[in-house]
Amino acid sequence: MKFSRTFFLSMVTAVLFTGLLSACSSVKSYQKNKINDADMILSARKAQKFEQSFQLYREGASGANGGKSGGGCGCN
């Protein structure tokens, strides 16, 4: 059983189009509590504070976090 190229392309297009339609869905009211979870907040992680701290000391001469770059000795 041999399929023609146009039949194959039309089937692939139909499957892809169906997949795209199923990806669009609205959030139900009982699912919104998962969106408001603390893990979903776009902010600095608690561990990131410590990472920035040691990067400031290790890369003091180059200014690790976009701060002023000094000699690394702590002088102003």
C-alpha positions as CSV (number, residue, x, y, z in Angstrom):
1,M,0.0,0.0,0.0
2,K,1.7,3.1,-1.2
3,F,0.6,6.6,-0.1
4,S,0.9,9.6,-2.3
5,R,3.0,12.6,-1.2
6,T,0.1,14.9,-1.1
7,F,-1.9,12.5,1.1
8,F,1.0,12.2,3.5
9,L,1.6,15.9,3.7
10,S,-2.1,16.6,4.3
11,M,-2.2,14.0,7.1
12,V,0.9,15.5,8.7
13,T,-0.6,19.0,8.5
14,A,-3.8,17.8,10.0
15,V,-2.0,16.1,12.9
16,L,0.1,19.2,13.6
17,F,-2.9,21.5,13.4
18,T,-4.8,19.4,15.8
19,G,-1.9,19.4,18.2
20,L,-1.7,23.2,18.0
21,L,-5.4,23.5,18.8
22,S,-5.2,21.3,21.8
23,A,-2.3,23.3,23.3
24,C,-4.6,26.3,23.8
25,S,-6.6,26.0,27.0
26,S,-7.8,28.3,29.7
27,V,-6.9,28.0,33.3
28,K,-9.8,26.9,35.5
29,S,-10.5,28.7,38.8
30,Y,-9.5,25.8,40.9
31,Q,-6.2,25.6,39.1
32,K,-5.2,29.2,39.8
33,N,-3.8,28.4,43.2
34,K,-0.9,26.6,41.6
35,I,0.0,29.7,39.6
36,N,0.1,31.8,42.7
37,D,2.5,29.4,44.4
38,A,5.7,30.8,46.0
39,D,7.9,28.8,43.6
40,M,6.3,30.6,40.6
41,I,7.4,34.1,41.7
42,L,10.1,35.6,39.4
43,S,12.5,36.8,42.0
44,A,16.0,36.0,43.3
45,R,16.2,32.5,44.9
46,K,17.4,32.2,48.5
47,A,20.5,30.4,47.4
48,Q,21.3,33.1,44.9
49,K,22.1,35.5,47.7
50,F,25.0,33.3,48.8
51,E,26.2,32.8,45.2
52,Q,26.3,36.6,44.7
53,S,28.2,37.0,48.0
54,F,31.1,34.8,47.1
55,Q,31.2,36.1,43.5
56,L,31.6,39.6,44.9
57,Y,34.7,38.5,46.8
58,R,36.2,36.3,44.2
59,E,35.7,38.7,41.3
60,G,36.3,41.9,43.3
61,A,38.6,43.4,40.7
62,S,36.2,43.0,37.9
63,G,32.9,43.9,39.6
64,A,30.9,40.7,39.7
65,N,27.3,42.0,39.6
66,G,27.7,45.1,37.6
67,G,28.8,47.1,40.6
68,K,31.7,49.5,40.7
69,S,35.0,47.8,39.9
70,G,37.7,48.5,42.3
71,G,41.1,47.0,43.2
72,G,39.5,44.2,45.2
73,C,41.0,45.5,48.5
74,G,37.8,47.1,49.8
75,C,39.0,50.6,49.3
76,N,36.5,53.2,48.0
